Amino acid sequence: KAGVTQTPRYLIKTRGQQVTLSCSPISGHRSVSWYQQTPGQGLQFLFEYFSETQRNKGNFPGRFSGRQFSNSRSEMNVSTLELGDSALYLCASSLDRGLDTEAFFGQGTRLTVV
Amino acid sequence: QKEVEQNSGPLSVPEGAIASLNCTYSDRGSQSFFWYRQYSGKSPELIMSIYSNGDKEDGRFTAQLNKASQYVSLLIRDSQPSDSATYLCAVYGQNFVFGPGTRLSVLP
């Protein structure tokens, strides 16, 4: 059974540019959550998608957005990149809420903004 | 704001000892509790989940949950150098909230 796949693994972007990251969940998982991880802030929740709908959103500016497709694959987009956006971006997939909420992480996309 | 707190460590234990990792959470509505292990430069890996009060054992790992005290712990018996990592406590209510992690160092 394939795990969570994130692409690309590494990105280098310039301030002001935008970036799109992709996440393919474990087959059968309908929930995809995105997180930003930095040494100073730890793992911060960005948003969660379930059946193509954003179900929860963390405290990030509107430059951070996402979407989910009918096959449960998800993308997140960051516009007008800032140096502080440099981080490891992780997505996690899970079946659903309740006791099936075990979340499994992808390998992450390491974004560097220069 | 819903919070999950952990001692940042580092927690150092000798090989073969028991490592005890602790976590407290603020949201009484939380339903599910998880421990993740994260090696440096890698993504978090789920090692334990616990949903009801009491203990849950899986190999060398034991998770303990006390909802009244809003407290979750992870015990690692017979600690090995390969257990050296950051351990993240995660709590699920409306969404996952992660603690800052505790760095564990197991000394040979």
Backbone of each chain as ProteinMPNN parsed JSONL, in Angstrom:
{"seq_chain_A": "KAGVTQTPRYLIKTRGQQVTLSCSPISGHRSVSWYQQTPGQGLQFLFEYFSETQRNKGNFPGRFSGRQFSNSRSEMNVSTLELGDSALYLCASSLDRGLDTEAFFGQGTRLTVV", "coords_chain_A": {"N_chain_A": [[0.851, -1.188, 0.0], [0.713, 2.079, -0.999], [2.26, 4.955, 0.431], [1.803, 8.318, 1.673], [2.341, 10.711, -0.748], [4.393, 13.359, -1.577], [5.081, 16.084, -3.675], [7.039, 18.734, -5.13], [10.092, 17.377, -3.665], [12.013, 19.189, -2.881], [12.378, 22.711, -3.102], [13.401, 25.803, -4.42], [12.748, 29.124, -4.234], [12.187, 32.552, -5.203], [11.732, 35.566, -3.372], [8.477, 36.961, -3.488], [7.58, 35.385, -5.56], [5.298, 32.711, -6.471], [4.177, 29.49, -5.289], [3.344, 26.059, -5.801], [2.399, 23.192, -4.14], [2.142, 19.641, -4.019], [0.102, 16.877, -2.938], [-0.493, 13.515, -2.597], [-2.757, 11.409, -1.17], [-2.901, 8.462, 0.978], [-4.352, 5.626, -0.522], [-7.837, 5.581, -0.456], [-8.036, 7.237, 1.718], [-9.68, 10.167, 2.715], [-9.288, 12.568, 3.885], [-7.124, 15.301, 3.941], [-4.51, 16.997, 5.405], [-2.57, 19.944, 5.886], [0.624, 21.118, 6.957], [2.953, 23.4, 8.365], [6.321, 23.318, 9.132], [8.758, 24.623, 11.146], [11.949, 25.319, 12.682], [11.649, 27.09, 14.834], [8.89, 27.393, 15.36], [7.723, 24.926, 15.369], [5.342, 22.357, 14.506], [2.87, 23.566, 12.606], [-0.558, 23.919, 12.023], [-2.08, 24.233, 8.885], [-4.345, 23.901, 7.009], [-7.252, 21.783, 6.514], [-8.612, 19.437, 4.294], [-11.486, 17.782, 3.139], [-13.235, 15.601, 1.184], [-13.133, 17.422, -0.993], [-13.709, 19.82, 0.208], [-12.829, 22.563, 2.255], [-12.265, 21.974, 5.554], [-11.24, 22.799, 7.975], [-9.234, 25.521, 9.148], [-6.105, 26.937, 9.808], [-4.223, 29.516, 11.558], [-3.101, 31.249, 9.41], [-1.949, 33.622, 6.945], [-3.92, 34.878, 4.133], [-2.409, 34.386, 1.915], [-1.748, 31.808, 1.836], [-3.193, 29.032, 0.503], [-5.399, 26.372, -0.469], [-6.523, 23.347, -2.104], [-8.658, 20.583, -2.897], [-8.953, 17.722, -4.872], [-11.258, 15.613, -6.745], [-10.242, 13.066, -6.589], [-9.095, 12.998, -4.167], [-6.507, 13.944, -4.031], [-4.409, 16.67, -3.128], [-3.576, 20.12, -3.287], [-1.442, 22.766, -2.25], [-1.044, 26.267, -2.213], [1.162, 28.963, -2.174], [1.298, 32.335, -2.299], [3.051, 35.312, -3.325], [5.657, 35.012, -2.038], [7.497, 35.063, 1.014], [10.537, 35.564, 2.899], [10.257, 34.337, 5.365], [8.632, 32.218, 4.84], [10.074, 30.041, 4.324], [10.425, 26.717, 4.973], [9.62, 23.374, 6.133], [7.123, 21.75, 4.493], [4.46, 19.814, 5.244], [2.217, 17.209, 4.442], [-0.575, 15.342, 5.576], [-2.492, 12.396, 5.585], [-5.704, 11.001, 6.356], [-8.305, 8.673, 7.219], [-10.857, 9.642, 8.082], [-12.851, 11.528, 10.385], [-13.248, 11.104, 13.976], [-12.579, 7.948, 15.504], [-11.041, 7.068, 13.499], [-8.952, 8.706, 12.932], [-6.231, 8.509, 12.63], [-3.335, 9.865, 11.42], [-1.183, 10.018, 8.657], [1.959, 10.915, 7.535], [3.427, 12.504, 4.671], [6.655, 12.696, 2.979], [7.329, 15.291, 2.888], [7.835, 18.657, 1.65], [10.548, 20.609, 1.165], [10.852, 23.929, 1.327], [12.65, 26.65, 0.231], [13.056, 30.043, 0.448], [14.525, 32.651, -1.196]], "CA_chain_A": [[0.0, 0.0, 0.0], [1.56, 3.255, -1.108], [2.08, 5.957, 1.467], [1.487, 9.663, 1.243], [3.377, 11.192, -1.664], [4.445, 14.804, -1.757], [6.009, 16.563, -4.701], [8.382, 18.164, -5.195], [10.738, 17.218, -2.36], [12.768, 20.406, -2.579], [12.084, 23.861, -3.948], [14.011, 27.091, -4.097], [11.995, 30.187, -4.893], [12.584, 33.925, -4.898], [10.699, 36.395, -2.742], [7.492, 37.513, -4.403], [7.044, 34.356, -6.439], [4.313, 31.834, -5.872], [4.579, 28.086, -5.371], [2.282, 25.079, -5.617], [2.878, 21.909, -3.647], [1.152, 18.597, -4.261], [0.044, 15.786, -1.972], [-1.386, 12.405, -2.929], [-2.952, 10.673, 0.083], [-3.014, 7.0, 0.939], [-5.571, 5.217, -1.205], [-8.986, 5.416, 0.437], [-8.093, 8.344, 2.677], [-10.379, 11.302, 2.132], [-8.898, 13.8, 4.556], [-5.739, 15.726, 3.773], [-4.169, 18.194, 6.179], [-1.275, 20.538, 5.574], [1.32, 21.696, 8.095], [4.249, 24.054, 8.161], [7.213, 23.027, 10.24], [9.983, 25.411, 11.24], [12.619, 25.052, 13.956], [11.19, 27.954, 15.912], [7.445, 27.31, 15.599], [7.211, 23.567, 15.415], [4.412, 21.919, 13.473], [1.712, 24.449, 12.634], [-1.647, 23.48, 11.152], [-2.482, 25.179, 7.845], [-5.75, 23.633, 6.709], [-7.647, 20.4, 6.279], [-9.615, 19.228, 3.269], [-12.202, 16.512, 3.156], [-14.189, 15.545, 0.064], [-13.0, 18.631, -1.811], [-14.133, 20.994, 0.968], [-11.955, 22.927, 3.37], [-13.036, 21.709, 6.773], [-10.633, 23.581, 9.062], [-8.159, 26.391, 8.694], [-5.273, 27.467, 10.871], [-4.015, 30.965, 11.596], [-2.127, 31.677, 8.416], [-2.522, 34.656, 6.074], [-4.621, 34.437, 2.94], [-1.466, 33.987, 0.857], [-1.725, 30.342, 1.875], [-4.479, 28.487, 0.094], [-5.315, 24.98, -0.889], [-7.713, 22.751, -2.688], [-8.619, 19.124, -2.984], [-9.611, 17.238, -6.073], [-12.207, 14.517, -6.524], [-9.504, 11.836, -6.262], [-8.525, 13.299, -2.835], [-5.216, 14.651, -4.112], [-4.546, 18.053, -2.667], [-2.511, 21.074, -3.564], [-1.451, 24.032, -1.523], [-0.415, 27.345, -2.953], [1.598, 30.124, -1.411], [1.565, 33.441, -3.216], [3.889, 36.403, -2.828], [6.513, 34.362, -1.043], [8.351, 35.844, 1.902], [11.654, 34.77, 3.429], [9.762, 33.571, 6.501], [7.87, 31.041, 4.389], [11.012, 28.919, 4.219], [10.002, 25.723, 5.96], [9.231, 22.057, 5.64], [5.675, 21.662, 4.389], [4.066, 18.409, 5.369], [0.807, 16.876, 4.389], [-0.928, 14.102, 6.246], [-3.812, 11.91, 5.193], [-6.397, 10.117, 7.282], [-9.576, 8.184, 6.674], [-11.952, 10.555, 8.389], [-12.83, 11.949, 11.782], [-13.545, 10.075, 14.962], [-11.49, 7.065, 15.874], [-10.229, 6.746, 12.319], [-8.206, 9.911, 12.598], [-4.781, 8.332, 12.557], [-2.826, 10.624, 10.279], [0.106, 9.544, 8.162], [2.618, 12.017, 6.864], [4.327, 12.351, 3.543], [8.056, 13.027, 3.25], [7.466, 16.734, 2.994], [8.49, 19.509, 0.647], [11.352, 21.649, 1.822], [10.816, 25.162, 0.535], [13.6, 27.699, 0.602], [12.783, 31.308, -0.223], [15.754, 33.47, -1.163]], "C_chain_A": [[0.884, 1.233, 0.0], [1.232, 4.227, 0.001], [1.663, 7.277, 0.871], [2.654, 10.186, 0.398], [3.281, 12.696, -1.828], [5.464, 15.145, -2.833], [5.922, 18.075, -4.809], [8.959, 17.981, -3.789], [11.469, 18.487, -1.937], [12.412, 21.487, -3.6], [12.89, 25.054, -3.473], [13.293, 28.145, -4.924], [12.522, 31.543, -4.434], [11.416, 34.655, -4.241], [9.765, 36.974, -3.789], [6.893, 36.494, -5.363], [5.935, 33.583, -5.729], [4.752, 30.381, -6.096], [3.353, 27.207, -5.144], [2.903, 23.75, -5.224], [1.762, 20.882, -3.79], [1.249, 17.481, -3.239], [-0.959, 14.744, -2.456], [-1.54, 11.532, -1.698], [-2.9, 9.158, -0.128], [-4.354, 6.647, 0.3], [-6.69, 4.959, -0.193], [-9.109, 6.506, 1.491], [-8.733, 9.559, 2.015], [-10.002, 12.636, 2.758], [-7.416, 14.073, 4.324], [-5.534, 17.008, 4.569], [-2.779, 18.654, 5.796], [-0.702, 21.22, 6.808], [2.598, 22.379, 7.627], [5.107, 23.74, 9.374], [8.487, 23.842, 10.119], [10.63, 25.129, 12.582], [12.061, 25.873, 15.111], [9.737, 27.744, 16.31], [6.915, 25.896, 15.668], [6.264, 23.291, 14.268], [3.128, 22.74, 13.595], [0.693, 24.008, 11.586], [-2.02, 24.578, 10.176], [-3.958, 25.033, 7.522], [-5.965, 22.145, 6.469], [-8.727, 20.375, 5.209], [-10.201, 17.831, 3.389], [-13.256, 16.566, 2.06], [-14.281, 16.884, -0.651], [-13.411, 19.91, -1.085], [-13.13, 21.286, 2.079], [-12.758, 22.811, 4.652], [-12.516, 22.526, 7.951], [-9.506, 24.417, 8.491], [-7.404, 26.903, 9.902], [-5.094, 28.966, 10.724], [-2.883, 31.397, 10.673], [-2.778, 32.722, 7.518], [-3.131, 34.059, 4.808], [-3.713, 34.062, 1.778], [-1.36, 32.449, 0.768], [-3.119, 29.821, 1.52], [-4.297, 27.045, -0.348], [-6.574, 24.55, -1.598], [-7.544, 21.238, -2.713], [-9.454, 18.698, -4.182], [-10.485, 16.024, -5.761], [-11.503, 13.196, -6.207], [-8.761, 11.96, -4.927], [-7.126, 13.901, -2.876], [-5.425, 16.118, -3.762], [-3.341, 18.867, -3.111], [-2.606, 22.226, -2.588], [-0.623, 25.041, -2.298], [-0.012, 28.448, -1.981], [1.954, 31.213, -2.41], [2.446, 34.478, -2.528], [4.803, 35.918, -1.705], [7.36, 35.358, -0.263], [9.456, 34.931, 2.436], [11.194, 33.848, 4.562], [8.929, 32.363, 6.123], [8.775, 29.834, 4.204], [10.72, 27.928, 5.337], [9.872, 24.363, 5.29], [7.707, 22.016, 5.645], [5.293, 20.19, 4.307], [2.577, 18.265, 5.122], [0.603, 15.524, 5.049], [-2.307, 13.678, 5.778], [-4.379, 10.999, 6.262], [-7.726, 9.728, 6.659], [-10.674, 9.211, 6.845], [-11.809, 10.99, 9.834], [-13.088, 10.764, 12.709], [-12.345, 9.204, 15.208], [-10.668, 6.626, 14.672], [-9.331, 7.906, 11.958], [-6.711, 9.73, 12.642], [-4.283, 8.993, 11.285], [-1.425, 10.16, 9.932], [0.706, 10.627, 7.28], [3.37, 11.586, 5.616], [5.731, 12.779, 3.931], [8.302, 14.522, 3.327], [8.096, 17.392, 1.778], [9.26, 20.577, 1.396], [11.448, 22.836, 0.889], [11.828, 26.151, 1.099], [13.282, 28.927, -0.223], [14.012, 32.204, -0.075], [15.476, 34.869, -1.708]], "O_chain_A": [[1.709, 1.413, 0.896], [0.092, 4.319, 0.457], [1.228, 7.353, -0.278], [3.813, 10.102, 0.804], [2.229, 13.236, -2.171], [6.553, 14.575, -2.892], [4.853, 18.648, -4.603], [8.338, 18.409, -2.816], [11.526, 18.807, -0.75], [12.181, 21.217, -4.779], [13.041, 25.282, -2.272], [13.239, 28.066, -6.151], [13.207, 31.656, -3.417], [10.253, 34.378, -4.534], [10.204, 37.424, -4.848], [5.816, 36.717, -5.916], [5.676, 33.783, -4.543], [5.575, 30.086, -6.963], [2.446, 27.565, -4.393], [3.812, 23.249, -5.887], [0.582, 21.217, -3.694], [2.329, 17.174, -2.735], [-2.126, 15.054, -2.694], [-0.556, 10.966, -1.221], [-2.862, 8.661, -1.254], [-5.365, 7.299, 0.557], [-6.517, 4.228, 0.782], [-10.172, 6.678, 2.088], [-8.374, 9.932, 0.898], [-10.347, 13.698, 2.24], [-6.572, 13.193, 4.489], [-6.285, 17.973, 4.427], [-1.921, 17.851, 5.427], [-1.429, 21.819, 7.6], [3.223, 21.987, 6.641], [4.662, 23.883, 10.513], [9.203, 23.761, 9.121], [9.945, 24.739, 13.527], [12.009, 25.396, 16.245], [9.389, 27.901, 17.481], [5.746, 25.696, 16.0], [6.357, 23.898, 13.201], [2.393, 22.616, 14.575], [1.031, 23.761, 10.428], [-2.25, 25.72, 10.575], [-4.736, 25.96, 7.744], [-5.031, 21.371, 6.257], [-9.645, 21.196, 5.22], [-9.514, 16.856, 3.694], [-14.075, 17.484, 2.025], [-15.371, 17.408, -0.882], [-13.459, 20.976, -1.698], [-12.648, 20.377, 2.754], [-13.792, 23.459, 4.819], [-13.289, 22.901, 8.832], [-8.901, 24.064, 7.478], [-8.01, 27.264, 10.911], [-5.726, 29.604, 9.883], [-1.835, 31.855, 11.128], [-3.996, 32.725, 7.34], [-2.891, 32.902, 4.464], [-4.165, 33.498, 0.782], [-0.938, 31.893, -0.246], [-4.101, 30.151, 2.185], [-3.18, 26.575, -0.569], [-7.555, 25.289, -1.679], [-6.444, 20.704, -2.57], [-10.518, 19.254, -4.454], [-10.451, 15.483, -4.656], [-12.109, 12.302, -5.616], [-7.909, 11.134, -4.601], [-6.614, 14.329, -1.841], [-6.461, 16.715, -4.055], [-2.239, 18.346, -3.282], [-3.691, 22.615, -2.156], [0.365, 24.7, -2.948], [-0.77, 28.808, -1.081], [2.816, 31.022, -3.267], [2.562, 34.504, -1.302], [4.711, 36.378, -0.567], [7.861, 36.345, -0.801], [9.334, 33.706, 2.429], [11.679, 32.726, 4.698], [8.558, 31.568, 6.986], [8.296, 28.727, 3.955], [10.768, 28.28, 6.516], [9.995, 24.221, 4.074], [7.078, 22.224, 6.683], [5.738, 19.445, 3.433], [1.78, 19.102, 5.544], [1.499, 14.68, 5.072], [-3.191, 14.516, 5.595], [-3.646, 10.317, 6.979], [-8.205, 10.354, 5.714], [-11.337, 9.603, 5.884], [-10.745, 10.829, 10.432], [-13.138, 9.607, 12.291], [-11.208, 9.67, 15.129], [-9.697, 5.885, 14.824], [-8.98, 8.075, 10.79], [-5.98, 10.719, 12.689], [-4.771, 8.698, 10.194], [-0.591, 9.939, 10.81], [0.045, 11.177, 6.399], [3.875, 10.467, 5.519], [5.975, 13.176, 5.071], [9.358, 14.965, 3.779], [8.795, 16.754, 0.991], [8.69, 21.352, 2.164], [12.041, 22.763, -0.187], [11.844, 26.438, 2.296], [13.242, 28.865, -1.451], [14.472, 32.473, 1.035], [16.381, 35.702, -1.761]]}, "seq_chain_B": "QKEVEQNSGPLSVPEGAIASLNCTYSDRGSQSFFWYRQYSGKSPELIMSIYSNGDKEDGRFTAQLNKASQYVSLLIRDSQPSDSATYLCAVYGQNFVFGPGTRLSVLP", "coords_chain_B": {"N_chain_B": [[-7.108, 29.476, 22.918], [-6.386, 26.356, 21.584], [-4.098, 24.184, 23.047], [-1.141, 22.191, 23.133], [1.202, 20.874, 25.23], [4.585, 20.103, 25.816], [7.58, 18.958, 27.426], [10.519, 20.378, 26.244], [12.967, 19.234, 26.309], [16.552, 18.609, 25.844], [15.898, 15.16, 26.609], [17.798, 12.909, 28.197], [18.712, 9.551, 28.337], [20.2, 6.518, 29.538], [21.195, 3.731, 27.5], [18.953, 1.004, 27.452], [17.438, 1.85, 29.568], [14.311, 3.202, 30.898], [12.462, 5.5, 29.075], [10.575, 8.369, 29.662], [8.01, 10.255, 28.464], [6.124, 13.196, 28.42], [2.923, 14.884, 28.131], [0.611, 17.513, 28.002], [-2.714, 18.771, 27.483], [-5.073, 21.254, 26.37], [-7.693, 21.282, 25.422], [-10.67, 20.043, 26.398], [-12.468, 18.682, 24.898], [-11.136, 16.989, 23.249], [-10.59, 14.015, 21.406], [-8.954, 12.009, 20.462], [-5.638, 10.705, 20.661], [-2.188, 10.916, 20.038], [1.115, 9.67, 19.431], [3.994, 10.678, 17.802], [7.036, 9.965, 16.142], [9.922, 11.662, 15.175], [12.644, 11.714, 13.219], [15.674, 13.54, 12.704], [15.447, 15.711, 10.005], [13.571, 14.188, 8.757], [10.114, 13.139, 8.143], [7.29, 13.153, 10.43], [6.496, 10.096, 12.113], [3.946, 7.886, 12.824], [3.615, 6.326, 15.926], [2.072, 5.501, 18.109], [-1.361, 5.322, 19.067], [-4.05, 6.418, 21.099], [-7.183, 6.202, 22.704], [-8.885, 5.923, 24.861], [-9.126, 6.202, 28.428], [-6.372, 5.055, 30.405], [-3.892, 2.489, 29.922], [-2.014, 1.639, 26.994], [-0.329, -0.782, 25.275], [2.362, -1.451, 23.079], [4.62, -3.415, 21.937], [7.749, -2.234, 22.845], [6.717, 0.149, 23.621], [4.525, 2.118, 25.607], [1.551, 3.799, 25.887], [-0.11, 6.214, 27.856], [-3.153, 7.472, 29.058], [-4.946, 10.036, 30.6], [-7.793, 11.478, 30.846], [-9.169, 13.105, 32.632], [-7.173, 14.514, 33.912], [-6.097, 15.628, 31.72], [-3.87, 14.635, 30.329], [-1.236, 12.969, 28.718], [0.994, 10.309, 28.195], [4.094, 8.775, 27.16], [5.839, 5.843, 27.408], [8.977, 4.42, 26.926], [10.379, 1.419, 26.905], [13.457, -0.358, 27.643], [15.255, 1.351, 26.202], [16.806, 2.265, 23.13], [19.679, 3.34, 21.221], [18.732, 3.927, 18.678], [16.267, 4.947, 19.189], [16.6, 7.575, 19.597], [15.386, 10.66, 18.92], [12.952, 13.176, 17.999], [9.983, 13.418, 19.791], [6.653, 13.771, 19.149], [3.667, 14.884, 20.506], [0.289, 14.559, 19.71], [-2.975, 15.827, 19.448], [-6.355, 15.257, 18.826], [-9.225, 17.069, 18.182], [-11.199, 19.011, 16.875], [-9.443, 19.294, 14.874], [-6.061, 18.295, 14.185], [-3.76, 19.057, 16.733], [-0.505, 19.763, 17.447], [2.09, 19.159, 19.797], [5.155, 20.863, 20.795], [7.17, 19.031, 20.762], [9.484, 16.652, 22.175], [12.883, 16.253, 22.563], [14.628, 13.301, 22.515], [17.432, 11.637, 23.705], [19.251, 8.775, 23.553], [21.754, 7.301, 25.221], [24.592, 5.392, 24.381]], "CA_chain_B": [[-6.433, 28.733, 21.869], [-6.129, 24.993, 22.015], [-2.665, 24.004, 23.142], [-0.547, 20.939, 23.578], [2.494, 21.225, 25.803], [5.55, 19.046, 26.114], [8.927, 19.409, 27.788], [11.289, 20.387, 25.003], [14.161, 18.412, 26.448], [16.6, 17.175, 25.544], [15.819, 14.153, 27.645], [18.861, 11.932, 27.959], [18.628, 8.333, 29.142], [21.169, 5.507, 29.094], [20.675, 2.579, 26.773], [18.347, -0.001, 28.307], [16.59, 2.486, 30.58], [12.965, 3.603, 30.482], [12.295, 6.921, 28.772], [9.21, 8.799, 29.954], [7.699, 11.496, 27.756], [4.853, 13.682, 28.931], [2.196, 15.817, 27.285], [-0.671, 17.984, 28.517], [-3.491, 19.444, 26.446], [-6.026, 22.189, 26.964], [-9.056, 21.111, 24.908], [-11.325, 18.892, 27.023], [-13.25, 17.964, 23.884], [-10.26, 16.163, 22.426], [-11.106, 12.653, 21.343], [-7.94, 11.025, 20.063], [-4.323, 11.153, 21.113], [-1.206, 10.208, 19.228], [2.529, 9.957, 19.557], [4.763, 10.559, 16.572], [8.486, 10.041, 16.257], [10.49, 12.356, 14.03], [14.099, 11.779, 13.135], [16.141, 14.787, 12.126], [15.365, 15.792, 8.556], [12.529, 13.281, 8.249], [8.752, 13.509, 8.512], [6.813, 12.426, 11.611], [6.043, 8.725, 11.921], [3.014, 7.502, 13.887], [4.035, 5.147, 16.675], [1.034, 5.039, 19.024], [-2.595, 6.081, 19.199], [-4.809, 6.0, 22.285], [-8.465, 6.887, 22.643], [-9.61, 5.827, 26.124], [-8.288, 6.277, 29.624], [-5.651, 3.842, 30.773], [-2.636, 2.189, 29.245], [-2.022, 0.848, 25.76], [1.041, -1.251, 25.071], [2.709, -1.961, 21.755], [6.051, -3.71, 21.983], [8.467, -1.515, 23.92], [6.04, 1.423, 23.847], [3.266, 2.156, 26.347], [0.918, 5.112, 25.975], [-1.013, 6.338, 28.989], [-4.061, 8.599, 28.898], [-5.791, 10.422, 31.719], [-8.569, 12.602, 30.329], [-9.53, 14.002, 33.737], [-6.005, 15.368, 34.145], [-5.701, 16.145, 30.406], [-2.462, 14.235, 30.353], [-0.877, 11.792, 27.918], [2.42, 10.03, 28.317], [4.65, 7.668, 26.386], [6.98, 5.182, 28.023], [9.754, 3.574, 26.032], [11.195, 0.499, 27.713], [14.678, -0.853, 27.013], [15.581, 2.362, 25.201], [17.923, 1.986, 22.247], [20.171, 4.549, 20.546], [17.883, 4.214, 17.519], [15.081, 5.688, 19.653], [16.953, 9.004, 19.687], [14.548, 11.385, 17.958], [11.991, 14.083, 18.634], [8.679, 12.77, 19.939], [5.576, 14.753, 19.072], [2.344, 14.519, 21.006], [-0.75, 15.175, 18.889], [-4.315, 15.698, 20.025], [-7.38, 15.541, 17.811], [-10.576, 17.443, 18.597], [-11.734, 19.409, 15.569], [-8.329, 19.056, 13.969], [-4.868, 17.911, 14.934], [-2.889, 20.051, 17.332], [0.741, 19.105, 17.823], [2.984, 19.775, 20.751], [6.437, 21.279, 20.228], [8.084, 17.893, 20.677], [10.539, 16.431, 23.159], [14.045, 15.567, 22.001], [15.132, 12.197, 23.323], [18.751, 11.134, 23.346], [19.577, 7.534, 24.255], [23.216, 7.234, 25.23], [25.095, 3.996, 24.401]], "C_chain_B": [[-6.079, 27.344, 22.396], [-4.64, 24.729, 21.952], [-2.315, 22.605, 23.584], [0.861, 21.274, 24.037], [3.318, 19.976, 26.087], [6.835, 19.692, 26.614], [9.804, 19.301, 26.545], [12.525, 19.507, 25.066], [15.412, 19.229, 26.194], [16.519, 16.297, 26.794], [16.863, 13.095, 27.307], [18.699, 10.754, 28.905], [19.69, 7.351, 28.66], [20.466, 4.366, 28.363], [20.154, 1.532, 27.76], [17.42, 0.55, 29.366], [15.197, 2.742, 30.016], [12.954, 5.113, 30.246], [10.827, 7.276, 28.971], [8.968, 10.176, 29.354], [6.282, 11.924, 28.141], [4.25, 14.763, 28.044], [0.912, 16.235, 27.997], [-1.386, 18.754, 27.418], [-4.605, 20.252, 27.089], [-7.478, 21.919, 26.562], [-9.698, 19.855, 25.489], [-12.155, 18.082, 26.038], [-12.422, 17.061, 23.004], [-10.646, 14.698, 22.541], [-10.004, 11.615, 21.179], [-6.562, 11.61, 20.322], [-3.256, 10.286, 20.461], [0.202, 10.609, 19.64], [3.211, 9.693, 18.218], [6.241, 10.659, 16.919], [9.02, 10.716, 14.998], [12.006, 12.379, 14.149], [14.485, 13.063, 12.414], [16.098, 14.741, 10.603], [14.309, 14.902, 7.932], [11.148, 13.779, 8.677], [8.309, 12.695, 9.724], [6.246, 11.057, 11.235], [5.155, 8.353, 13.1], [3.523, 6.248, 14.597], [2.959, 4.621, 17.619], [-0.192, 5.923, 18.895], [-3.326, 5.546, 20.423], [-6.061, 6.839, 22.36], [-9.212, 6.873, 23.968], [-8.629, 5.839, 27.283], [-7.606, 4.948, 29.918], [-4.375, 3.708, 29.987], [-2.889, 1.408, 27.97], [-0.583, 0.497, 25.431], [1.21, -1.765, 23.65], [4.219, -2.172, 21.737], [6.721, -3.005, 23.147], [7.778, -0.207, 24.311], [4.75, 1.223, 24.65], [2.772, 3.59, 26.378], [-0.058, 5.093, 27.138], [-1.851, 7.591, 28.803], [-4.88, 8.799, 30.158], [-6.552, 11.672, 31.294], [-8.949, 13.59, 31.432], [-8.403, 14.988, 34.016], [-5.499, 15.993, 32.857], [-4.217, 15.888, 30.186], [-2.274, 12.954, 29.548], [0.608, 11.553, 28.114], [2.806, 8.86, 27.423], [5.852, 7.134, 27.143], [7.663, 4.316, 26.985], [10.653, 2.71, 26.906], [12.401, 0.047, 26.922], [15.105, 0.09, 25.879], [16.851, 2.001, 24.432], [18.411, 3.29, 21.609], [19.322, 4.926, 19.333], [16.575, 4.912, 17.896], [15.35, 7.177, 19.761], [16.265, 9.758, 18.559], [13.752, 12.422, 18.732], [10.632, 13.402, 18.634], [7.6, 13.85, 20.046], [4.289, 14.155, 19.616], [1.321, 15.25, 20.145], [-2.113, 14.853, 19.474], [-5.323, 16.077, 18.956], [-8.712, 15.843, 18.485], [-11.347, 17.778, 17.334], [-10.683, 19.229, 14.486], [-7.121, 18.682, 14.832], [-4.168, 19.141, 15.488], [-1.668, 19.309, 17.853], [1.452, 19.89, 18.917], [4.304, 20.128, 20.099], [7.449, 20.155, 20.117], [9.096, 17.862, 21.811], [11.677, 15.687, 22.474], [14.539, 14.514, 22.97], [16.483, 11.769, 22.791], [19.04, 9.906, 24.2], [21.07, 7.302, 24.106], [23.695, 5.799, 25.317], [25.903, 3.735, 25.667]], "O_chain_B": [[-5.549, 27.188, 23.496], [-3.99, 25.008, 20.944], [-3.064, 21.933, 24.294], [1.626, 21.895, 23.299], [2.808, 18.949, 26.535], [7.143, 20.832, 26.268], [9.83, 18.266, 25.879], [13.066, 19.088, 24.043], [15.359, 20.453, 26.314], [17.004, 16.651, 27.868], [16.806, 12.468, 26.249], [18.566, 10.927, 30.116], [20.042, 7.359, 27.48], [19.289, 4.088, 28.594], [20.804, 1.212, 28.755], [16.686, -0.207, 30.001], [14.935, 2.532, 28.832], [13.377, 5.895, 31.097], [9.941, 6.563, 28.501], [9.647, 11.143, 29.7], [5.363, 11.106, 28.179], [4.954, 15.459, 27.312], [0.203, 15.387, 28.539], [-0.749, 19.321, 26.53], [-5.026, 19.97, 28.21], [-8.397, 22.293, 27.291], [-9.328, 18.738, 25.129], [-12.505, 16.933, 26.308], [-12.957, 16.427, 22.095], [-10.982, 14.205, 23.619], [-10.1, 10.497, 21.685], [-6.34, 12.816, 20.222], [-3.41, 9.07, 20.349], [0.448, 11.715, 20.122], [3.032, 8.646, 17.596], [6.635, 11.346, 17.862], [8.616, 10.377, 13.885], [12.568, 12.985, 15.062], [13.716, 13.6, 11.617], [16.653, 13.831, 9.988], [14.167, 14.865, 6.71], [11.029, 14.715, 9.467], [8.896, 11.652, 10.013], [5.612, 10.886, 10.194], [5.565, 8.491, 14.253], [3.823, 5.239, 13.959], [2.927, 3.425, 17.908], [-0.082, 7.123, 18.646], [-3.231, 4.361, 20.744], [-6.023, 8.045, 22.114], [-10.081, 7.715, 24.191], [-7.45, 5.523, 27.124], [-8.171, 3.874, 29.713], [-3.845, 4.682, 29.453], [-3.836, 0.628, 27.87], [0.274, 1.374, 25.323], [0.329, -2.421, 23.095], [4.991, -1.232, 21.547], [6.311, -3.161, 24.298], [8.22, 0.47, 25.239], [3.989, 0.287, 24.407], [3.477, 4.49, 26.834], [-0.742, 4.099, 27.381], [-1.332, 8.645, 28.436], [-5.437, 7.85, 30.711], [-6.03, 12.784, 31.37], [-9.039, 14.791, 31.179], [-8.649, 16.156, 34.319], [-4.572, 16.803, 32.886], [-3.435, 16.794, 29.899], [-3.037, 11.996, 29.675], [1.389, 12.501, 28.19], [1.965, 8.07, 26.993], [6.772, 7.881, 27.477], [7.011, 3.571, 26.254], [11.569, 3.208, 27.562], [12.389, 0.059, 25.691], [15.289, -0.338, 24.74], [17.826, 1.504, 24.996], [17.639, 4.239, 21.474], [19.205, 6.104, 18.997], [15.861, 5.41, 17.026], [14.429, 7.96, 19.991], [16.537, 9.516, 17.383], [13.862, 12.532, 19.953], [10.184, 12.876, 17.615], [7.643, 14.716, 20.92], [3.881, 13.059, 19.231], [1.477, 16.442, 19.881], [-2.362, 13.739, 19.935], [-5.169, 17.086, 18.267], [-9.259, 15.034, 19.234], [-12.061, 16.937, 16.787], [-11.011, 19.035, 13.316], [-7.174, 18.751, 16.06], [-4.006, 20.144, 14.791], [-1.789, 18.344, 18.607], [1.416, 21.12, 18.951], [4.553, 19.733, 18.96], [8.474, 20.303, 19.451], [9.507, 18.898, 22.334], [11.472, 14.628, 21.88], [14.835, 14.817, 24.125], [16.661, 11.564, 21.59], [19.069, 9.99, 25.428], [21.579, 7.13, 22.999], [23.275, 5.055, 26.204], [26.404, 2.628, 25.862]]}, "name": "protein", "num_of_chains": 2, "seq": "KAGVTQTPRYLIKTRGQQVTLSCSPISGHRSVSWYQQTPGQGLQFLFEYFSETQRNKGNFPGRFSGRQFSNSRSEMNVSTLELGDSALYLCASSLDRGLDTEAFFGQGTRLTVVQKEVEQNSGPLSVPEGAIASLNCTYSDRGSQSFFWYRQYSGKSPELIMSIYSNGDKEDGRFTAQLNKASQYVSLLIRDSQPSDSATYLCAVYGQNFVFGPGTRLSVLP"}
